[in-house]
Amino acid sequence: MDEDAPTLKPATIAVKAGRPATEPDAPLNEPITMASTYVAGAEREYGRYANPTWSAFEEALGELEGGRALAFASGMAAVGTVMDLVGQDGRVVAPQHAYHGSLMVLADLEARGRARSELVDITDTDAVVKACDDAALVWLESPTNPALETADLPTIIAAAHDAGASVVVDNTFATPLLQRPLDDGADIVLHSATKYLAGHSDVLMGALVTRDDELYGVLKGRRDLLGAVPGPFETWLALRGLRTLHLRVERAQANATELVRRLEQHPAVTEVRYPGFGGIIAIVLADGPAADLLTHTTRLWVHATSLGGVESTFERRRRWRTEAATIPEGLVRMSVGVEDVDDLWADLERALDQVG
Ligand SMILES: Cc1ncc(COP(=O)(O)O)c(C=O)c1O
């Protein structure tokens, strides 16, 4: 980057970062480079180590998060890469309601005698700070999936560092537009780029971002070796999605804020959970059957897992056997899209009226 260039706002970074140099006849967008191998003699060498389309995506995400990004084949590939850094018998502190896939990786490490885990209520800052003592890694997710709890990131990150632990923050729900954990001192930011970053429910991808050059080298070394790399076309799609991240997040958040207001007044809804930002809401209905009825009665809202796409989707989380038993049976996680909010509400209200 040009040293004299002005500091850009996130919306401008989302649009401008990671583009080819502005030269006559240059394409505006980084092309999809389909190459397993490169002519020897320079940096790239082989398709498991580097790809120009990855570099463009990584430059854009890195600028948004304020660090250096690495693209992975999926969010879980990124999760596995970080968890694998924990040394033999290391202690990992994690939220009791983190994404169930991340918790399953942790449970697997524990079952194989590789690591020990302590699951915490991340809203109880004092308890989390105490748990950091003697930890090797503090895993944070804020807001949590699907409980939507938030953590006091600066306090917990500082306590973890005092205790000698590294900190990773899964920033999938907030996106770098609503939260930049590296600014709070986190060592690594993790994304399921499948969600908001790509944003169109058509690609699986993950990412890690760090400010620490040594850690970057370690993470890239693991990716080079284990090969959890994304395809160039997937990466191109994710970068194309990233160009409108600010517009999609802004609209999803505005829709979510309005839907929360209306949901709170509906008698079939016993609880509405919303962290006050972002496009994900969780509602609790009377029981599992009521939640199932809701997810099978709407016309616009699609019953589907995943989240962060332009279209509104929802699901009863306990339909997954691996979801935490402390998540209510009647909890429905709603990923609010960018449609017209009155249409979204009309569809929901009609279905909720049938539920109770
Ligand atoms: C918060 C969070 N982290 C990580 C993941 C895993 O990402 P992926 O499905 O892209 O492997 C998910 C997927 O739902 C998620 O919601």
The ligand as an SDF file (V2000), in Angstrom:
LIG
                    3D

 16 16  0  0  0  0  0  0  0  0999 V2000
  -19.5980  -19.4680   14.3460 C   0  0  0  0  0  0  0  0  0  0  0  0
  -19.1580  -20.5160   13.3700 C   0  0  0  0  0  0  0  0  0  0  0  0
  -17.8620  -20.8450   13.3060 N   0  0  0  0  0  0  0  0  0  0  0  0
  -17.4110  -21.7950   12.4420 C   0  0  0  0  0  0  0  0  0  0  0  0
  -18.2850  -22.4710   11.6110 C   0  0  0  0  0  0  0  0  0  0  0  0
  -17.7720  -23.5440   10.6680 C   0  0  0  0  0  0  0  0  0  0  0  0
  -17.6960  -23.0190    9.3730 O   0  0  0  0  0  0  0  0  0  0  0  0
  -17.9120  -23.8860    8.0110 P   0  0  0  0  0  0  0  0  0  0  0  0
  -19.2900  -24.4300    8.0430 O   0  0  0  0  0  0  0  0  0  0  0  0
  -17.6290  -22.8710    6.9540 O   0  0  0  0  0  0  0  0  0  0  0  0
  -16.8990  -24.9900    8.0330 O   0  0  0  0  0  0  0  0  0  0  0  0
  -19.6460  -22.1590   11.6430 C   0  0  0  0  0  0  0  0  0  0  0  0
  -20.6020  -22.8670   10.7600 C   0  0  0  0  0  0  0  0  0  0  0  0
  -21.8030  -22.8190   10.9600 O   0  0  0  0  0  0  0  0  0  0  0  0
  -20.0890  -21.1540   12.5520 C   0  0  0  0  0  0  0  0  0  0  0  0
  -21.3910  -20.8100   12.6290 O   0  0  0  0  0  0  0  0  0  0  0  0
  1  2  1  0
  2  3  1  0
  2 15  2  0
  3  4  2  0
  4  5  1  0
  5  6  1  0
  5 12  2  0
  6  7  1  0
  7  8  1  0
  8  9  2  0
  8 10  1  0
  8 11  1  0
 12 13  1  0
 12 15  1  0
 13 14  2  0
 15 16  1  0
M  END
$$$$
